[in-house]
Amino acid sequence: MNDNGAFATGEAGYVWSPWRYVLAAAVTGLPTASLGWFLGMWMFTAIAGRPPVSTVAGAVAFIGTYTILFPLFSWLLTGGRPAVLRFGSDAIELGAQRHDAVRVPYEIVSSAQVRRWWPITVFEVFVDAADSSQVSRVDREGRRPLRKRKGSQVRFSMPIVGLTASTSDVRSQLRRRGVSG
């Protein structure tokens, strides 16, 4: 990425979209709030020995408030250090929201994959533990990058929710650069 925030020739990058992020958070928040409401009512019934005096209006107010406030506060917290995914000419740069980014050269990538479904899609890059010293950290004044060691592999991951990329876009970039999936 150059000083103007644009991607150089031969690079493909996906940046954070506040609207996509808020939509994904709302889609996640609605069933979570509904489940929370019904579990709370079930627990109250189990403890009190009688059904609670609840109204449909109370359920709608709780679920509606949670569904609106969860994306709003998530958006406010993420706005300072949003996610970014860049496929450069020689490396992949993964920067999860509120985390520092990592720059992984293509030649040390043993595999990469996009797992799960929207809105909880995760992009993962695997490297051999012996090659992990070639991975560089890009300081964005955030928390440590998402990294996990399992056996002889090190996994770097980031949720791609809220990016301007779909799973097919990411897979296409991996194929274009010869990275196995």
N, C-alpha and C positions, 0 to 999 in steps of 0.2 A: 504494500500500500504506500502511495507517495504522500507528500506533505498535505495535499489537498483532500486526502481521504479516499481518492479514487484508486482502483486497482490497476496495476501496470499491465502492459500488453502480455498476453500469455497466462495471466493469472485469472482465477475465478474466485470470487469472494461472496460470502453471504453475511449480511449484517442484520442486526436486531431490528425488528419491526414492532413498535409499541402496540399497534392494533392487533397483530397476530398473537402477540404475547398475552394481551388482555383477553382476547377471545379464547385462547387455550386455557387460561386460568379460570375463566367463567365456566367453560365446559367441564373442567375438573372440579370446580367449587360447587356446582349445583348438585351432583350426586353425593358429594361428600357431606354437604349440609343436610340433605335429605336423610342420608344414613345416620348422621349424628342426631337428628331430631327423633327419628324412630327408635334408635338405641337408647336415647335418653328417656323416652316415654316408657320403653320396656323395662329399663332399670328402675324407674320410679315405681312402676307397677309391682315389680319384684320386691322392692324394699318396703313400700307402703302397704302392700297387700290389696290394693284397690287401684282401679284405673285412674289416671290423673284427670283432673277437670281441664281438659285442653280443648281449644277451639281450632277450627280450621284457620281462622285469622291469625292465631298465634304461630301456627306452623308456617303459614305463608310469610308472615313478618320475619321469622327467624331465617328461613331458607332464603328469602329474597335479600335480606340484609347481608347475610354471609356471602351470597353469590355476588353481590356488588362490592362489598368491602375486601374480600379476599383478592380479587384481581387488582383492585386499586392499590392496596398496600404492597402487593407483590411488584407491581409496576413502579411504585415509588422507590422501593429498595433496589430494584434492578437498574433503574435509569442511569445511575452513576457509572457503572461498569457493565455494560450490556455484553451479550455473547457475540462472538465473531468467529467465523470459519473461513479460512483462506486456503485455496489450493494454489501455491506458488509454482514457479518453474522447477524448484528443487526440493520443496518441503511442504508439508501440511502444517498450518497453524491453527490450533484449536484453543479457543478462549471461552470457557464457560462463564455464565453471568456471575459477577462478583468474585471471580477468580482470576489469577494470573494465567496467561496463555502459555502454551508450549509449542515449540517449533520442532517437528519430527521430519528429518530427511527421508525422502522416498526410498532410498537404497537400504535403510535399516527396517522398514516396515515389513513385518512378516505377514500380517493380514489386517484387514479393516472391515468393519461391518456396521450396518444400520439395523438396530433391533427395536422391537416393540412397535406399537401403533400410535397414531396421533391421539391425544396430545402429549404422550409421554415418550416420544421417540428419542433414542440415544444413539449417538455416533461414537464408535469405539475404534481405536487404533492400537494394535498390538506390536510390540517389538521384543526381540530377545533381550534378556536381562544383561547379557554381556555387551550389547550395543546401546543400552540405555544412557550411557554417559555422553553419547552424541546428541541426545535430546537437550535442547536449550530452553530455558525459561524466559519468557517475555514479561517484563515487569509492567503490570497495569495497576499497581497499588491495591491488589486484592488478596484474597486468601490463596493458599497453595493450590496448584492445579490438581484436578481430579486424577489420581494415579493409584493403581493397585497392582501389587506383585502377586502372581499366582504361578508357582512352580518356576519354570525357566522363562516365563513371559512377564512383561510389564504392560499393563493396559492403561491407556490414557483415554478418558471419555468425556463427553459433554452432551447435555440435552440440546437438541436442535429446535425445541419449541420456541416460537417467536422469531426465528430466523426467516429470511426471505427465500429459504431453500425448502424444497420438498425432499422426501426420501429418494425419489427418482433422480433429482438433480445431484444429490450427493453421490449416489451410486454411479451415475453417468460420469462424474468427475473422477471417481476412483478408476473406472474402466479406461477412461481417456489417458490417465497417467500410469496405467499398467499395474495398479495395486490390486492384489487379490482380495476377494471379498468373502 
